[in-house]
């Protein structure tokens, strides 16, 4: 998983407003379609919060797993649920 995440480009950007409901909603959409999403955090957002704390908050809010944290980026993984698998096979 880490090898695959290192090749990804960030799809979501956390700016100075930090973690918002709109960000979580967009991230959930990306995780639903791609399952593995890399997120980049601007240094302005990290000033008030620790990157690991931001990562944990986002992972809990999206019900995903933290794959990797490097520098100002982190990667999340969320497998399809059994109900999503049933819908895709029909």
N, C-alpha and C positions, 0 to 999 in steps of 0.2 A: 504494500500500500504506500509506504514512504517513497519508494522508487517512482511509482506512478505519480505521486503528488509533486515530486521535485520537477517534473516536466511540465506541469500545469502553469498557466498564467493566471494571475488573480482576476476573478470575475466580479468580486464585490469589493468596494472600497469604503472603509470607515473613516469619515472625516472628522472635522472639529465638533460636530454635533454629537458624536459618539454613537452608542447603540440606541436606535430608535425602533418604534413599532414598524415603521416602513422598511427599515433595514432588515429586520427579522422576517417580515413578510416576503421580501425579495429573496432573501437567503433560503427560505423554505421552498420557494418556487424553483430556485436553482438546484437545491438538493433533491427535489422530487424528480427533476429531469436528468440530472447528471450524477447524482449520488455522491460525488467527490468534488468539493468546491474549495478553491483557495481564496483567502481573504487577505487583503492588504490593509494595514492600519497606518494612517498618517501619524507622524510624530506628535502633532498637535493633540491628537486624541489620547496619546499615551502619557502626556504630561501629567494629567490629573489622575490617571489610573494606570496600574501595572498591566502590561500586555497579557500576562497569564490570567489575570482577573477578568479582563475583557473577553479573552478566549473562553473561559469557563462560563461566563454569563451567556455568551452567544450559544455555546454548545448546549447548555441547559434549556435555553429558550427555544431552540430548534430541535431538541431531542436527538442530537447527533453526537458522534464521537470525535474527539480530537485525534487527528492522525499525526500531525507534525507542527512544531512551532519553530520558526527560524527568523531571526532578525525582527522585522516588523510585519511578518506574514504568518498566517497559520492556515492549516488545511483541516476541513471537517468532512466526515463521512456519515451518510445516513442510508442504510440499506432499505430496499423496498419492504413495505409491510406485507403481510399475507393477504390483506384485502386488495392491495394494489396489484399483487401478482395475479390474483383471480380475475381482476378486471382486464389485465393485459392479455390473458389467455383466451378471453371470450371474443 
